[in-house]
Amino acid sequence: MGIGDTLLVMALLGVGDGEAAQVEALRVGSPYLYAKALALSGDTLKAINVLSQEGGCRAKRYRLVLMMAKFYLTGAGEILKDTVCFGNRDVVLYNAYALVFLDDPLADSLRRLLPPLLDPGKALLINLIPGLGLIYAGRPWQGIKTLAANVVGIAGMTYSIRNRHYVDAAVWYVFWENRFLTGSFQNTLTAVWDENRRRLRPYFRRILRMIEEGDGKR
């Protein structure tokens, strides 16, 4: 594999052409660049498998990055046991990615970078008034619709009970109110997790970049 071949693959990676980069990486026989091209094309799992067949710290570091990006934290923790390729700094970054902060100056600095996160317990408590949990999670329109749906259901049950239409009241509860009431709690948890992931994404990207850039310092 010559320098020109390597530059060609890197150029294809640079312009985002993952499929062409895969072909060229296979042609020049570079598993590392092939894994990069696979990851660029979205086939992260195959990229991890390709790198697992390779020795050397560069391949292991990139495999660590890909595994953390996919939240394969157990496997990433196993890779970190290689003390030849990974040091304490990498372990601290891994722990910070999993939001486990130990007594380390680097961990303290990473903790300060954490964005404010939503509290799932608080969201569920607020959602005792159905819809307010969704509003807390940043989905006001969905919260208002959920609140309105529950009001309609309660009104239907109340009207049926007052008129002694108990079967109708049961139907209102089973097929309407129970659905929207239970669903509001499930949707609230999902919304909180999605919002927290959105807020953490830049934080995770920073840690992954620090791990990947660490390859050039070895």
PyMOL CGO cylinders between C-alpha atoms (Angstrom):
from pymol import cmd
from pymol.cgo import CYLINDER

trace = [
    CYLINDER, 0.00, 0.00, 0.00, 1.55, 3.26, -1.12, 0.3, 1, 1, 1, 1, 1, 1,
    CYLINDER, 1.55, 3.26, -1.12, 1.10, 6.77, 0.21, 0.3, 1, 1, 1, 1, 1, 1,
    CYLINDER, 1.10, 6.77, 0.21, -1.01, 7.64, -2.83, 0.3, 1, 1, 1, 1, 1, 1,
    CYLINDER, -1.01, 7.64, -2.83, -3.41, 4.77, -2.10, 0.3, 1, 1, 1, 1, 1, 1,
    CYLINDER, -3.41, 4.77, -2.10, -3.74, 5.84, 1.51, 0.3, 1, 1, 1, 1, 1, 1,
    CYLINDER, -3.74, 5.84, 1.51, -4.36, 9.46, 0.52, 0.3, 1, 1, 1, 1, 1, 1,
    CYLINDER, -4.36, 9.46, 0.52, -7.04, 8.35, -1.95, 0.3, 1, 1, 1, 1, 1, 1,
    CYLINDER, -7.04, 8.35, -1.95, -8.93, 6.43, 0.73, 0.3, 1, 1, 1, 1, 1, 1,
    CYLINDER, -8.93, 6.43, 0.73, -8.56, 9.29, 3.20, 0.3, 1, 1, 1, 1, 1, 1,
    CYLINDER, -8.56, 9.29, 3.20, -9.81, 11.74, 0.57, 0.3, 1, 1, 1, 1, 1, 1,
    CYLINDER, -9.81, 11.74, 0.57, -12.88, 9.59, -0.04, 0.3, 1, 1, 1, 1, 1, 1,
    CYLINDER, -12.88, 9.59, -0.04, -13.47, 9.44, 3.71, 0.3, 1, 1, 1, 1, 1, 1,
    CYLINDER, -13.47, 9.44, 3.71, -13.05, 13.19, 3.88, 0.3, 1, 1, 1, 1, 1, 1,
    CYLINDER, -13.05, 13.19, 3.88, -15.74, 13.86, 1.29, 0.3, 1, 1, 1, 1, 1, 1,
    CYLINDER, -15.74, 13.86, 1.29, -18.08, 11.37, 2.97, 0.3, 1, 1, 1, 1, 1, 1,
    CYLINDER, -18.08, 11.37, 2.97, -18.10, 8.71, 0.25, 0.3, 1, 1, 1, 1, 1, 1,
    CYLINDER, -18.10, 8.71, 0.25, -18.09, 5.66, 2.53, 0.3, 1, 1, 1, 1, 1, 1,
    CYLINDER, -18.09, 5.66, 2.53, -18.96, 3.10, -0.16, 0.3, 1, 1, 1, 1, 1, 1,
    CYLINDER, -18.96, 3.10, -0.16, -16.16, 4.13, -2.53, 0.3, 1, 1, 1, 1, 1, 1,
    CYLINDER, -16.16, 4.13, -2.53, -13.77, 4.31, 0.44, 0.3, 1, 1, 1, 1, 1, 1,
    CYLINDER, -13.77, 4.31, 0.44, -14.68, 0.72, 1.35, 0.3, 1, 1, 1, 1, 1, 1,
    CYLINDER, -14.68, 0.72, 1.35, -13.82, -0.50, -2.15, 0.3, 1, 1, 1, 1, 1, 1,
    CYLINDER, -13.82, -0.50, -2.15, -10.50, 1.33, -2.21, 0.3, 1, 1, 1, 1, 1, 1,
    CYLINDER, -10.50, 1.33, -2.21, -9.60, 0.30, 1.36, 0.3, 1, 1, 1, 1, 1, 1,
    CYLINDER, -9.60, 0.30, 1.36, -10.18, -3.36, 0.44, 0.3, 1, 1, 1, 1, 1, 1,
    CYLINDER, -10.18, -3.36, 0.44, -8.14, -2.93, -2.74, 0.3, 1, 1, 1, 1, 1, 1,
    CYLINDER, -8.14, -2.93, -2.74, -5.15, -1.52, -0.89, 0.3, 1, 1, 1, 1, 1, 1,
    CYLINDER, -5.15, -1.52, -0.89, -5.56, -4.02, 1.97, 0.3, 1, 1, 1, 1, 1, 1,
    CYLINDER, -5.56, -4.02, 1.97, -6.04, -1.66, 4.91, 0.3, 1, 1, 1, 1, 1, 1,
    CYLINDER, -6.04, -1.66, 4.91, -8.43, -3.11, 7.53, 0.3, 1, 1, 1, 1, 1, 1,
    CYLINDER, -8.43, -3.11, 7.53, -8.17, 0.08, 9.61, 0.3, 1, 1, 1, 1, 1, 1,
    CYLINDER, -8.17, 0.08, 9.61, -9.27, 2.33, 6.74, 0.3, 1, 1, 1, 1, 1, 1,
    CYLINDER, -9.27, 2.33, 6.74, -11.89, -0.25, 5.75, 0.3, 1, 1, 1, 1, 1, 1,
    CYLINDER, -11.89, -0.25, 5.75, -13.32, -0.05, 9.26, 0.3, 1, 1, 1, 1, 1, 1,
    CYLINDER, -13.32, -0.05, 9.26, -13.34, 3.76, 9.01, 0.3, 1, 1, 1, 1, 1, 1,
    CYLINDER, -13.34, 3.76, 9.01, -15.27, 3.51, 5.73, 0.3, 1, 1, 1, 1, 1, 1,
    CYLINDER, -15.27, 3.51, 5.73, -17.74, 1.03, 7.23, 0.3, 1, 1, 1, 1, 1, 1,
    CYLINDER, -17.74, 1.03, 7.23, -18.37, 3.32, 10.18, 0.3, 1, 1, 1, 1, 1, 1,
    CYLINDER, -18.37, 3.32, 10.18, -18.85, 6.27, 7.83, 0.3, 1, 1, 1, 1, 1, 1,
    CYLINDER, -18.85, 6.27, 7.83, -21.47, 4.23, 5.94, 0.3, 1, 1, 1, 1, 1, 1,
    CYLINDER, -21.47, 4.23, 5.94, -23.29, 3.46, 9.21, 0.3, 1, 1, 1, 1, 1, 1,
    CYLINDER, -23.29, 3.46, 9.21, -22.19, -0.18, 9.57, 0.3, 1, 1, 1, 1, 1, 1,
    CYLINDER, -22.19, -0.18, 9.57, -20.60, 0.32, 12.97, 0.3, 1, 1, 1, 1, 1, 1,
    CYLINDER, -20.60, 0.32, 12.97, -20.99, -3.28, 14.12, 0.3, 1, 1, 1, 1, 1, 1,
    CYLINDER, -20.99, -3.28, 14.12, -19.12, -4.64, 11.09, 0.3, 1, 1, 1, 1, 1, 1,
    CYLINDER, -19.12, -4.64, 11.09, -16.43, -2.00, 11.59, 0.3, 1, 1, 1, 1, 1, 1,
    CYLINDER, -16.43, -2.00, 11.59, -15.99, -3.18, 15.18, 0.3, 1, 1, 1, 1, 1, 1,
    CYLINDER, -15.99, -3.18, 15.18, -15.73, -6.79, 14.01, 0.3, 1, 1, 1, 1, 1, 1,
    CYLINDER, -15.73, -6.79, 14.01, -13.09, -5.86, 11.42, 0.3, 1, 1, 1, 1, 1, 1,
    CYLINDER, -13.09, -5.86, 11.42, -11.03, -4.01, 14.02, 0.3, 1, 1, 1, 1, 1, 1,
    CYLINDER, -11.03, -4.01, 14.02, -11.31, -6.90, 16.48, 0.3, 1, 1, 1, 1, 1, 1,
    CYLINDER, -11.31, -6.90, 16.48, -9.19, -8.97, 14.06, 0.3, 1, 1, 1, 1, 1, 1,
    CYLINDER, -9.19, -8.97, 14.06, -6.44, -6.34, 14.09, 0.3, 1, 1, 1, 1, 1, 1,
    CYLINDER, -6.44, -6.34, 14.09, -3.61, -5.88, 16.53, 0.3, 1, 1, 1, 1, 1, 1,
    CYLINDER, -3.61, -5.88, 16.53, -1.99, -2.59, 17.41, 0.3, 1, 1, 1, 1, 1, 1,
    CYLINDER, -1.99, -2.59, 17.41, -3.09, 0.27, 19.59, 0.3, 1, 1, 1, 1, 1, 1,
    CYLINDER, -3.09, 0.27, 19.59, -4.52, 2.39, 16.78, 0.3, 1, 1, 1, 1, 1, 1,
    CYLINDER, -4.52, 2.39, 16.78, -7.10, -0.26, 15.87, 0.3, 1, 1, 1, 1, 1, 1,
    CYLINDER, -7.10, -0.26, 15.87, -7.94, -0.90, 19.52, 0.3, 1, 1, 1, 1, 1, 1,
    CYLINDER, -7.94, -0.90, 19.52, -8.42, 2.80, 20.23, 0.3, 1, 1, 1, 1, 1, 1,
    CYLINDER, -8.42, 2.80, 20.23, -10.71, 3.26, 17.27, 0.3, 1, 1, 1, 1, 1, 1,
    CYLINDER, -10.71, 3.26, 17.27, -12.65, 0.13, 18.25, 0.3, 1, 1, 1, 1, 1, 1,
    CYLINDER, -12.65, 0.13, 18.25, -13.06, 1.60, 21.72, 0.3, 1, 1, 1, 1, 1, 1,
    CYLINDER, -13.06, 1.60, 21.72, -14.49, 4.80, 20.21, 0.3, 1, 1, 1, 1, 1, 1,
    CYLINDER, -14.49, 4.80, 20.21, -16.95, 2.88, 18.04, 0.3, 1, 1, 1, 1, 1, 1,
    CYLINDER, -16.95, 2.88, 18.04, -18.06, 0.64, 20.91, 0.3, 1, 1, 1, 1, 1, 1,
    CYLINDER, -18.06, 0.64, 20.91, -18.66, 3.61, 23.19, 0.3, 1, 1, 1, 1, 1, 1,
    CYLINDER, -18.66, 3.61, 23.19, -20.56, 5.39, 20.43, 0.3, 1, 1, 1, 1, 1, 1,
    CYLINDER, -20.56, 5.39, 20.43, -22.89, 2.36, 20.34, 0.3, 1, 1, 1, 1, 1, 1,
    CYLINDER, -22.89, 2.36, 20.34, -22.99, 2.13, 24.15, 0.3, 1, 1, 1, 1, 1, 1,
    CYLINDER, -22.99, 2.13, 24.15, -21.30, -1.29, 24.15, 0.3, 1, 1, 1, 1, 1, 1,
    CYLINDER, -21.30, -1.29, 24.15, -19.84, -0.31, 27.51, 0.3, 1, 1, 1, 1, 1, 1,
    CYLINDER, -19.84, -0.31, 27.51, -19.12, -3.84, 28.75, 0.3, 1, 1, 1, 1, 1, 1,
    CYLINDER, -19.12, -3.84, 28.75, -17.02, -4.65, 25.69, 0.3, 1, 1, 1, 1, 1, 1,
    CYLINDER, -17.02, -4.65, 25.69, -15.32, -1.25, 25.83, 0.3, 1, 1, 1, 1, 1, 1,
    CYLINDER, -15.32, -1.25, 25.83, -14.39, -1.91, 29.45, 0.3, 1, 1, 1, 1, 1, 1,
    CYLINDER, -14.39, -1.91, 29.45, -12.75, -5.18, 28.43, 0.3, 1, 1, 1, 1, 1, 1,
    CYLINDER, -12.75, -5.18, 28.43, -10.63, -3.41, 25.79, 0.3, 1, 1, 1, 1, 1, 1,
    CYLINDER, -10.63, -3.41, 25.79, -9.41, -0.93, 28.39, 0.3, 1, 1, 1, 1, 1, 1,
    CYLINDER, -9.41, -0.93, 28.39, -7.75, -3.77, 30.32, 0.3, 1, 1, 1, 1, 1, 1,
    CYLINDER, -7.75, -3.77, 30.32, -4.94, -3.60, 27.75, 0.3, 1, 1, 1, 1, 1, 1,
    CYLINDER, -4.94, -3.60, 27.75, -2.56, -1.41, 29.74, 0.3, 1, 1, 1, 1, 1, 1,
    CYLINDER, -2.56, -1.41, 29.74, -0.09, -1.24, 26.84, 0.3, 1, 1, 1, 1, 1, 1,
    CYLINDER, -0.09, -1.24, 26.84, -2.52, 0.73, 24.69, 0.3, 1, 1, 1, 1, 1, 1,
    CYLINDER, -2.52, 0.73, 24.69, -4.62, 2.43, 27.38, 0.3, 1, 1, 1, 1, 1, 1,
    CYLINDER, -4.62, 2.43, 27.38, -3.74, 4.36, 30.48, 0.3, 1, 1, 1, 1, 1, 1,
    CYLINDER, -3.74, 4.36, 30.48, -5.51, 5.97, 33.43, 0.3, 1, 1, 1, 1, 1, 1,
    CYLINDER, -5.51, 5.97, 33.43, -6.65, 8.89, 31.28, 0.3, 1, 1, 1, 1, 1, 1,
    CYLINDER, -6.65, 8.89, 31.28, -8.59, 6.54, 29.02, 0.3, 1, 1, 1, 1, 1, 1,
    CYLINDER, -8.59, 6.54, 29.02, -10.20, 4.81, 32.00, 0.3, 1, 1, 1, 1, 1, 1,
    CYLINDER, -10.20, 4.81, 32.00, -11.28, 8.20, 33.41, 0.3, 1, 1, 1, 1, 1, 1,
    CYLINDER, -11.28, 8.20, 33.41, -12.78, 9.19, 30.06, 0.3, 1, 1, 1, 1, 1, 1,
    CYLINDER, -12.78, 9.19, 30.06, -14.61, 5.86, 29.86, 0.3, 1, 1, 1, 1, 1, 1,
    CYLINDER, -14.61, 5.86, 29.86, -16.03, 6.27, 33.35, 0.3, 1, 1, 1, 1, 1, 1,
    CYLINDER, -16.03, 6.27, 33.35, -17.08, 9.83, 32.61, 0.3, 1, 1, 1, 1, 1, 1,
    CYLINDER, -17.08, 9.83, 32.61, -18.85, 8.64, 29.46, 0.3, 1, 1, 1, 1, 1, 1,
    CYLINDER, -18.85, 8.64, 29.46, -20.81, 6.18, 31.62, 0.3, 1, 1, 1, 1, 1, 1,
    CYLINDER, -20.81, 6.18, 31.62, -21.43, 9.07, 34.08, 0.3, 1, 1, 1, 1, 1, 1,
    CYLINDER, -21.43, 9.07, 34.08, -19.36, 7.37, 36.78, 0.3, 1, 1, 1, 1, 1, 1,
    CYLINDER, -19.36, 7.37, 36.78, -17.06, 9.98, 38.32, 0.3, 1, 1, 1, 1, 1, 1,
    CYLINDER, -17.06, 9.98, 38.32, -14.16, 8.86, 40.45, 0.3, 1, 1, 1, 1, 1, 1,
    CYLINDER, -14.16, 8.86, 40.45, -11.72, 10.96, 42.46, 0.3, 1, 1, 1, 1, 1, 1,
    CYLINDER, -11.72, 10.96, 42.46, -9.58, 12.27, 39.63, 0.3, 1, 1, 1, 1, 1, 1,
    CYLINDER, -9.58, 12.27, 39.63, -8.84, 15.84, 38.46, 0.3, 1, 1, 1, 1, 1, 1,
    CYLINDER, -8.84, 15.84, 38.46, -9.78, 14.96, 34.89, 0.3, 1, 1, 1, 1, 1, 1,
    CYLINDER, -9.78, 14.96, 34.89, -13.08, 13.44, 36.05, 0.3, 1, 1, 1, 1, 1, 1,
    CYLINDER, -13.08, 13.44, 36.05, -13.81, 16.61, 38.02, 0.3, 1, 1, 1, 1, 1, 1,
    CYLINDER, -13.81, 16.61, 38.02, -13.28, 18.75, 34.92, 0.3, 1, 1, 1, 1, 1, 1,
    CYLINDER, -13.28, 18.75, 34.92, -15.51, 16.46, 32.85, 0.3, 1, 1, 1, 1, 1, 1,
    CYLINDER, -15.51, 16.46, 32.85, -18.20, 16.59, 35.52, 0.3, 1, 1, 1, 1, 1, 1,
    CYLINDER, -18.20, 16.59, 35.52, -18.28, 20.37, 35.15, 0.3, 1, 1, 1, 1, 1, 1,
    CYLINDER, -18.28, 20.37, 35.15, -19.00, 19.93, 31.43, 0.3, 1, 1, 1, 1, 1, 1,
    CYLINDER, -19.00, 19.93, 31.43, -22.16, 17.95, 32.11, 0.3, 1, 1, 1, 1, 1, 1,
    CYLINDER, -22.16, 17.95, 32.11, -25.30, 19.76, 30.93, 0.3, 1, 1, 1, 1, 1, 1,
    CYLINDER, -25.30, 19.76, 30.93, -28.30, 20.04, 33.28, 0.3, 1, 1, 1, 1, 1, 1,
    CYLINDER, -28.30, 20.04, 33.28, -30.37, 16.86, 32.94, 0.3, 1, 1, 1, 1, 1, 1,
    CYLINDER, -30.37, 16.86, 32.94, -34.06, 16.21, 33.48, 0.3, 1, 1, 1, 1, 1, 1,
    CYLINDER, -34.06, 16.21, 33.48, -35.13, 14.13, 36.49, 0.3, 1, 1, 1, 1, 1, 1,
    CYLINDER, -35.13, 14.13, 36.49, -37.32, 11.15, 35.42, 0.3, 1, 1, 1, 1, 1, 1,
    CYLINDER, -37.32, 11.15, 35.42, -38.78, 10.85, 38.95, 0.3, 1, 1, 1, 1, 1, 1,
    CYLINDER, -38.78, 10.85, 38.95, -39.78, 14.50, 38.98, 0.3, 1, 1, 1, 1, 1, 1,
    CYLINDER, -39.78, 14.50, 38.98, -41.31, 14.15, 35.51, 0.3, 1, 1, 1, 1, 1, 1,
    CYLINDER, -41.31, 14.15, 35.51, -43.46, 11.20, 36.62, 0.3, 1, 1, 1, 1, 1, 1,
    CYLINDER, -43.46, 11.20, 36.62, -44.56, 13.05, 39.76, 0.3, 1, 1, 1, 1, 1, 1,
    CYLINDER, -44.56, 13.05, 39.76, -45.58, 16.12, 37.77, 0.3, 1, 1, 1, 1, 1, 1,
    CYLINDER, -45.58, 16.12, 37.77, -47.41, 13.84, 35.35, 0.3, 1, 1, 1, 1, 1, 1,
    CYLINDER, -47.41, 13.84, 35.35, -49.94, 12.92, 38.04, 0.3, 1, 1, 1, 1, 1, 1,
    CYLINDER, -49.94, 12.92, 38.04, -51.72, 15.68, 36.17, 0.3, 1, 1, 1, 1, 1, 1,
    CYLINDER, -51.72, 15.68, 36.17, -51.48, 13.89, 32.80, 0.3, 1, 1, 1, 1, 1, 1,
    CYLINDER, -51.48, 13.89, 32.80, -49.57, 15.89, 30.20, 0.3, 1, 1, 1, 1, 1, 1,
    CYLINDER, -49.57, 15.89, 30.20, -47.57, 18.09, 32.56, 0.3, 1, 1, 1, 1, 1, 1,
    CYLINDER, -47.57, 18.09, 32.56, -44.71, 15.58, 32.53, 0.3, 1, 1, 1, 1, 1, 1,
    CYLINDER, -44.71, 15.58, 32.53, -44.48, 15.89, 28.76, 0.3, 1, 1, 1, 1, 1, 1,
    CYLINDER, -44.48, 15.89, 28.76, -44.46, 19.66, 29.02, 0.3, 1, 1, 1, 1, 1, 1,
    CYLINDER, -44.46, 19.66, 29.02, -41.61, 19.39, 31.57, 0.3, 1, 1, 1, 1, 1, 1,
    CYLINDER, -41.61, 19.39, 31.57, -39.76, 17.13, 29.12, 0.3, 1, 1, 1, 1, 1, 1,
    CYLINDER, -39.76, 17.13, 29.12, -39.94, 19.79, 26.40, 0.3, 1, 1, 1, 1, 1, 1,
    CYLINDER, -39.94, 19.79, 26.40, -42.95, 18.53, 24.45, 0.3, 1, 1, 1, 1, 1, 1,
    CYLINDER, -42.95, 18.53, 24.45, -45.63, 21.14, 25.23, 0.3, 1, 1, 1, 1, 1, 1,
    CYLINDER, -45.63, 21.14, 25.23, -47.92, 20.40, 22.29, 0.3, 1, 1, 1, 1, 1, 1,
    CYLINDER, -47.92, 20.40, 22.29, -47.96, 16.67, 23.03, 0.3, 1, 1, 1, 1, 1, 1,
    CYLINDER, -47.96, 16.67, 23.03, -48.55, 17.47, 26.70, 0.3, 1, 1, 1, 1, 1, 1,
    CYLINDER, -48.55, 17.47, 26.70, -51.51, 19.72, 25.93, 0.3, 1, 1, 1, 1, 1, 1,
    CYLINDER, -51.51, 19.72, 25.93, -53.05, 17.06, 23.67, 0.3, 1, 1, 1, 1, 1, 1,
    CYLINDER, -53.05, 17.06, 23.67, -52.57, 14.41, 26.38, 0.3, 1, 1, 1, 1, 1, 1,
    CYLINDER, -52.57, 14.41, 26.38, -54.15, 16.65, 29.01, 0.3, 1, 1, 1, 1, 1, 1,
    CYLINDER, -54.15, 16.65, 29.01, -57.11, 17.37, 26.72, 0.3, 1, 1, 1, 1, 1, 1,
    CYLINDER, -57.11, 17.37, 26.72, -57.59, 13.67, 25.97, 0.3, 1, 1, 1, 1, 1, 1,
    CYLINDER, -57.59, 13.67, 25.97, -57.65, 12.82, 29.67, 0.3, 1, 1, 1, 1, 1, 1,
    CYLINDER, -57.65, 12.82, 29.67, -60.14, 15.60, 30.38, 0.3, 1, 1, 1, 1, 1, 1,
    CYLINDER, -60.14, 15.60, 30.38, -62.43, 14.20, 27.68, 0.3, 1, 1, 1, 1, 1, 1,
    CYLINDER, -62.43, 14.20, 27.68, -62.11, 10.71, 29.17, 0.3, 1, 1, 1, 1, 1, 1,
    CYLINDER, -62.11, 10.71, 29.17, -62.88, 11.89, 32.70, 0.3, 1, 1, 1, 1, 1, 1,
    CYLINDER, -62.88, 11.89, 32.70, -65.86, 13.90, 31.42, 0.3, 1, 1, 1, 1, 1, 1,
    CYLINDER, -65.86, 13.90, 31.42, -67.18, 10.83, 29.57, 0.3, 1, 1, 1, 1, 1, 1,
    CYLINDER, -67.18, 10.83, 29.57, -66.86, 8.61, 32.64, 0.3, 1, 1, 1, 1, 1, 1,
    CYLINDER, -66.86, 8.61, 32.64, -68.45, 11.24, 34.91, 0.3, 1, 1, 1, 1, 1, 1,
    CYLINDER, -68.45, 11.24, 34.91, -71.40, 11.73, 32.56, 0.3, 1, 1, 1, 1, 1, 1,
    CYLINDER, -71.40, 11.73, 32.56, -71.95, 7.95, 32.26, 0.3, 1, 1, 1, 1, 1, 1,
    CYLINDER, -71.95, 7.95, 32.26, -71.80, 7.40, 36.03, 0.3, 1, 1, 1, 1, 1, 1,
    CYLINDER, -71.80, 7.40, 36.03, -74.20, 10.24, 36.77, 0.3, 1, 1, 1, 1, 1, 1,
    CYLINDER, -74.20, 10.24, 36.77, -76.68, 8.73, 34.34, 0.3, 1, 1, 1, 1, 1, 1,
    CYLINDER, -76.68, 8.73, 34.34, -76.08, 5.23, 35.75, 0.3, 1, 1, 1, 1, 1, 1,
    CYLINDER, -76.08, 5.23, 35.75, -74.62, 4.01, 32.47, 0.3, 1, 1, 1, 1, 1, 1,
    CYLINDER, -74.62, 4.01, 32.47, -71.96, 1.97, 34.23, 0.3, 1, 1, 1, 1, 1, 1,
    CYLINDER, -71.96, 1.97, 34.23, -71.08, -0.15, 31.24, 0.3, 1, 1, 1, 1, 1, 1,
    CYLINDER, -71.08, -0.15, 31.24, -70.45, 3.02, 29.25, 0.3, 1, 1, 1, 1, 1, 1,
    CYLINDER, -70.45, 3.02, 29.25, -68.29, 4.33, 32.10, 0.3, 1, 1, 1, 1, 1, 1,
    CYLINDER, -68.29, 4.33, 32.10, -66.27, 1.10, 32.03, 0.3, 1, 1, 1, 1, 1, 1,
    CYLINDER, -66.27, 1.10, 32.03, -65.86, 1.39, 28.27, 0.3, 1, 1, 1, 1, 1, 1,
    CYLINDER, -65.86, 1.39, 28.27, -64.70, 5.01, 28.65, 0.3, 1, 1, 1, 1, 1, 1,
    CYLINDER, -64.70, 5.01, 28.65, -62.12, 3.91, 31.21, 0.3, 1, 1, 1, 1, 1, 1,
    CYLINDER, -62.12, 3.91, 31.21, -60.80, 0.80, 29.46, 0.3, 1, 1, 1, 1, 1, 1,
    CYLINDER, -60.80, 0.80, 29.46, -60.72, 2.07, 25.89, 0.3, 1, 1, 1, 1, 1, 1,
    CYLINDER, -60.72, 2.07, 25.89, -60.04, 5.76, 26.45, 0.3, 1, 1, 1, 1, 1, 1,
    CYLINDER, -60.04, 5.76, 26.45, -58.95, 6.99, 29.85, 0.3, 1, 1, 1, 1, 1, 1,
    CYLINDER, -58.95, 6.99, 29.85, -56.73, 4.05, 30.78, 0.3, 1, 1, 1, 1, 1, 1,
    CYLINDER, -56.73, 4.05, 30.78, -55.02, 4.24, 27.39, 0.3, 1, 1, 1, 1, 1, 1,
    CYLINDER, -55.02, 4.24, 27.39, -54.21, 7.94, 27.59, 0.3, 1, 1, 1, 1, 1, 1,
    CYLINDER, -54.21, 7.94, 27.59, -53.44, 7.93, 31.33, 0.3, 1, 1, 1, 1, 1, 1,
    CYLINDER, -53.44, 7.93, 31.33, -51.03, 4.97, 31.18, 0.3, 1, 1, 1, 1, 1, 1,
    CYLINDER, -51.03, 4.97, 31.18, -49.63, 6.16, 27.88, 0.3, 1, 1, 1, 1, 1, 1,
    CYLINDER, -49.63, 6.16, 27.88, -48.89, 9.60, 29.30, 0.3, 1, 1, 1, 1, 1, 1,
    CYLINDER, -48.89, 9.60, 29.30, -46.48, 8.10, 31.86, 0.3, 1, 1, 1, 1, 1, 1,
    CYLINDER, -46.48, 8.10, 31.86, -44.78, 5.91, 29.27, 0.3, 1, 1, 1, 1, 1, 1,
    CYLINDER, -44.78, 5.91, 29.27, -44.48, 8.83, 26.85, 0.3, 1, 1, 1, 1, 1, 1,
    CYLINDER, -44.48, 8.83, 26.85, -43.14, 11.07, 29.62, 0.3, 1, 1, 1, 1, 1, 1,
    CYLINDER, -43.14, 11.07, 29.62, -40.31, 8.66, 30.45, 0.3, 1, 1, 1, 1, 1, 1,
    CYLINDER, -40.31, 8.66, 30.45, -39.46, 8.29, 26.75, 0.3, 1, 1, 1, 1, 1, 1,
    CYLINDER, -39.46, 8.29, 26.75, -39.46, 12.07, 26.30, 0.3, 1, 1, 1, 1, 1, 1,
    CYLINDER, -39.46, 12.07, 26.30, -37.19, 12.59, 29.33, 0.3, 1, 1, 1, 1, 1, 1,
    CYLINDER, -37.19, 12.59, 29.33, -34.70, 9.97, 28.11, 0.3, 1, 1, 1, 1, 1, 1,
    CYLINDER, -34.70, 9.97, 28.11, -34.72, 11.41, 24.59, 0.3, 1, 1, 1, 1, 1, 1,
    CYLINDER, -34.72, 11.41, 24.59, -34.17, 14.95, 25.87, 0.3, 1, 1, 1, 1, 1, 1,
    CYLINDER, -34.17, 14.95, 25.87, -31.35, 13.86, 28.19, 0.3, 1, 1, 1, 1, 1, 1,
    CYLINDER, -31.35, 13.86, 28.19, -29.67, 12.00, 25.31, 0.3, 1, 1, 1, 1, 1, 1,
    CYLINDER, -29.67, 12.00, 25.31, -30.00, 15.12, 23.16, 0.3, 1, 1, 1, 1, 1, 1,
    CYLINDER, -30.00, 15.12, 23.16, -28.38, 17.25, 25.87, 0.3, 1, 1, 1, 1, 1, 1,
    CYLINDER, -28.38, 17.25, 25.87, -25.61, 14.71, 26.47, 0.3, 1, 1, 1, 1, 1, 1,
    CYLINDER, -25.61, 14.71, 26.47, -24.77, 14.24, 22.79, 0.3, 1, 1, 1, 1, 1, 1,
    CYLINDER, -24.77, 14.24, 22.79, -22.21, 17.12, 22.62, 0.3, 1, 1, 1, 1, 1, 1,
    CYLINDER, -22.21, 17.12, 22.62, -20.71, 15.92, 25.92, 0.3, 1, 1, 1, 1, 1, 1,
    CYLINDER, -20.71, 15.92, 25.92, -20.33, 12.38, 24.57, 0.3, 1, 1, 1, 1, 1, 1,
    CYLINDER, -20.33, 12.38, 24.57, -18.87, 13.67, 21.30, 0.3, 1, 1, 1, 1, 1, 1,
    CYLINDER, -18.87, 13.67, 21.30, -16.25, 15.62, 23.23, 0.3, 1, 1, 1, 1, 1, 1,
    CYLINDER, -16.25, 15.62, 23.23, -15.19, 12.56, 25.24, 0.3, 1, 1, 1, 1, 1, 1,
    CYLINDER, -15.19, 12.56, 25.24, -15.07, 10.34, 22.16, 0.3, 1, 1, 1, 1, 1, 1,
    CYLINDER, -15.07, 10.34, 22.16, -12.98, 12.97, 20.37, 0.3, 1, 1, 1, 1, 1, 1,
    CYLINDER, -12.98, 12.97, 20.37, -10.57, 13.13, 23.33, 0.3, 1, 1, 1, 1, 1, 1,
    CYLINDER, -10.57, 13.13, 23.33, -10.16, 9.33, 23.26, 0.3, 1, 1, 1, 1, 1, 1,
    CYLINDER, -10.16, 9.33, 23.26, -9.66, 9.25, 19.49, 0.3, 1, 1, 1, 1, 1, 1,
    CYLINDER, -9.66, 9.25, 19.49, -7.19, 12.14, 19.56, 0.3, 1, 1, 1, 1, 1, 1,
    CYLINDER, -7.19, 12.14, 19.56, -5.24, 10.33, 22.28, 0.3, 1, 1, 1, 1, 1, 1,
    CYLINDER, -5.24, 10.33, 22.28, -4.07, 7.94, 19.55, 0.3, 1, 1, 1, 1, 1, 1,
    CYLINDER, -4.07, 7.94, 19.55, -1.83, 10.65, 18.13, 0.3, 1, 1, 1, 1, 1, 1,
    CYLINDER, -1.83, 10.65, 18.13, -0.16, 11.19, 21.50, 0.3, 1, 1, 1, 1, 1, 1,
    CYLINDER, -0.16, 11.19, 21.50, 1.17, 7.64, 21.76, 0.3, 1, 1, 1, 1, 1, 1,
]
cmd.load_cgo(trace, "trace")
